[in-house]
Amino acid sequence: MANNEIKGLSDQELLDKVKEEKAGLNKMTLNHTISPLENPSKIRISRRHIAKMMTEVNNRKKASK
C-alpha cells in the first residue's frame, strides 16, 4: 500500500486496515513456525505496511492536538 493510499483513508478505515494487517501477520508468523513459507519476505513486508499505517495514525493524532 502506497503512502498516498494510506493518507486517503479515513481514520476508522485506517484503524481497521491496521487491525486486519496485524491479524494477517500473526497468522503468517504462526504458519511460518510450523512450516516454512514459500516467500518469507512477506512477513517483513507486512510489518513495514503496519509501521507505515501506524505512523500515519500517530501523525494524525499529533495534528489533532
C-alpha positions in Angstrom: 0.0 0.0 0.0 1.4 3.3 -1.0 1.7 6.3 1.3 -0.8 8.3 -0.8 -3.3 5.5 -0.5 -2.8 5.4 3.3 -3.3 9.2 3.6 -6.5 8.9 1.6 -8.2 6.6 4.1 -10.4 7.9 6.9 -9.3 7.4 10.5 -11.6 4.4 11.0 -10.7 2.7 7.8 -7.0 3.1 8.7 -7.5 1.6 12.1 -9.5 -1.3 10.5 -6.7 -1.9 8.0 -4.1 -1.9 10.8 -6.1 -4.5 12.7 -6.6 -6.6 9.6 -2.9 -6.5 8.7 -1.8 -7.4 12.3 -4.1 -10.4 12.3 -2.7 -11.5 8.9 0.8 -11.0 10.2 0.1 -13.1 13.3 -1.4 -15.9 11.2 1.5 -15.7 8.8 4.2 -16.0 11.5 2.4 -18.9 13.2 2.2 -20.7 9.8 5.8 -19.9 9.2 6.9 -21.5 12.5 5.0 -24.7 11.6 6.1 -25.0 8.0 8.3 -22.5 6.1 6.5 -20.0 3.8 7.4 -20.0 0.2 8.2 -16.3 0.4 9.3 -15.4 4.0 9.9 -11.8 2.9 6.1 -11.3 3.0 6.4 -11.2 6.8 8.8 -8.3 6.6 6.7 -6.5 4.0 3.6 -6.9 6.2 5.5 -5.5 9.2 6.5 -2.5 7.1 2.9 -1.9 6.0 1.8 -1.9 9.6 4.5 0.5 10.5 3.6 2.9 7.7 -0.1 2.8 8.8 0.7 3.3 12.4 3.0 6.3 11.6 0.1 7.9 9.8 -2.2 7.2 12.7 0.2 8.8 15.1 0.8 11.8 12.8 -3.0 12.4 12.7 -3.2 12.2 16.5 -0.4 14.8 16.8 -2.1 17.0 14.3 -5.4 17.0 16.1 -3.9 18.2 19.4 
